[in-house]
Amino acid sequence: MNEFVEQCRREWKRLGVSDPLADEMAADLASDLSEAEAEGVSTEELLGTSAFDPPSFAATWAAERGIIPEQRSPTNARRRPLVLVAFTTLAAIVVIISATLLATGEPRLSLARTTPPPGAGRTVISTSAAAPIEWILLFVAIAALGFSAWLWSTRGRSHPPTAPAQ
């Protein structure tokens, strides 16, 4: 049997692919390679750059068939925590700022009536103008922190390889 197929077989064994599935995939691969060879097509032409990396080819093919979970690329694996950290930090900052503004009552808005009604003195009403916006920001930021906590809790979970029902 072709050395490429044997290397793929070893990778499937390492990944925990059952023997019947590995045999089926190896037979399919060997058949495809022999047909290509009979037609004068090289392994490199048939598989592209994957022809030089049998373990990667085997893992990708098994993942595409749903036998093992798809592998994450190192770029996405590194970027996700950074984005999650930034999102969590932003949500926490918004919670702190909106809670502080609500607690201090700033900014204040004063309304004064220049012509008082007959028989009354000058009327001054003081209130916090931003309170509704601050409450909305606070609730949205708390929801964002909850979502962030959920993302952090699901981040490390992995799922064992499963084979499709036969």
N, C-alpha and C positions, 0 to 999 in steps of 0.2 A: 504494500500500500504506500501511497505517496507520503513523504516526510511531512509535508504541510498538513495533511489530514491527521497524521499521528500527533503532531504538536497541538492541533485543535482539540483532539480527543483528550490529551493530557490536561489542557486548560478546562475543558468541560468537567472532567473528573475533579479538578481542583475547585471548581465553582459549585460542585454538588449536583450537577445534572445527572439524572438517573441513567443507568446503563442503557435501557431500551431507547430513551430519547437520544442519548449520545450516539448509539449505533445508527439510528435513523438519520440523524444529522450528518454523521460521517459518511454514510452510504450516499446520501444526497450530494454532499460535497465531492466525494470521489467520483461520482457519476458526472457531475458538472465539469470537473477538471479533466476527466478522460474524454468527454465529448468535445471540450474546447481544444484539447491536444489533437484529437482526430481531425478537427477542422483547421488546424494550424494556428490556433490562438494560444498565446503564451499565458502562463498563470498571471503574470504582471498585467497583461492586457485585460484579462478577465476580472481580476480583483483590484487592480490599481495599486495604490500604496499599501493596501492591506496584505498583499502577497509577501511583504517583508516583515510583517508582524502577526504571525499566526495566533498568539494568545489574545491580542486585541480584537482580531477578526472574530475569533470564537466567542469572546465575551459579548461583542456587539451583536452577533447573530443570535445568540441565546437570549439576549435582552429583547431584541426585536420580535422574537417568537413568544415572548412572555414567560420564558422558563425561569429567568432570573430577573431581579429588578434592574432597571437601566442604571448605568453608572453615571455619576455626576462628573461633569468636567471640573478640573481643578480651578479653572477661572471662576465658574459660578459658585463653587464651594467656598472660595475665599471672599467673593464679593457679597454673598448673602449676609454673613454676620456683620460686615461693615454697614450695609444698608439698614439692617435691623438695629444696630447700635445707634445710628444716626436718627432713625425714626423714633426709637425709645427716648433718646435724649431730647429731641425736639418736643415730644409729647410731655415729658416731665417738666421742661422749661415752661411750656404754656400753662400747665397746671399750677406751677409755682407763681408765675406772674399774675394769672387771673385770680388766684386765691388771695394773693397779697393785695391786689387792687380792690377786691371786694372787701377785704378786712379793713383797709385804710379808708375806703370810701372816696378815693381819688379817681379821677378829677372831679371837683365840685363845680356845680353850675348854680348860679344865683339869678333869680328872676326878680326884677323890681318893677313895680308899677309906677310910672311917672305921675300919673294923675290919680290920686287916691279917690275912692268913692266918697260922696258927701258924708261928713261926720266921722270919717275914719282916718287914722294916721297912715303913714307910709307902710305898704305891704311888701315884705321881702320873703320870697320862698327859696330855700336852699335845698338842693337835691344832688344826688350823684347821677350825672348824665350818662355814664357808660355802664351802669349796672346791668341792664339787659344783655348787652354784648358780652360783658365779663361772665355772666352766668352761662350763656351759650358756649363761650370758649371753654369754660371750666368743664361742662358736661361733655363736650366733644373731645377734649383732651383726656378726660378720665376714660371715655370709651376707647380712645386710641391706645392708652396705656393697657387697658384690658386686652385689646387685640394683640398688642405687642407681647404681653405676658403669655398669651395663647401661642403665638408664633415661637417664642423662646421654648415653651414646654414641648412643642412638637418637633423642634429642630433636630434633636439627637436621635429620634426614633428611626429605626430601620425595620424593614419587613423582610422576613426570611424568604428565600427563593421558593417559588411554587411552580409546579408543573400544571399545564392545562389538563382538565378532565379528559379522559380518553374513553 
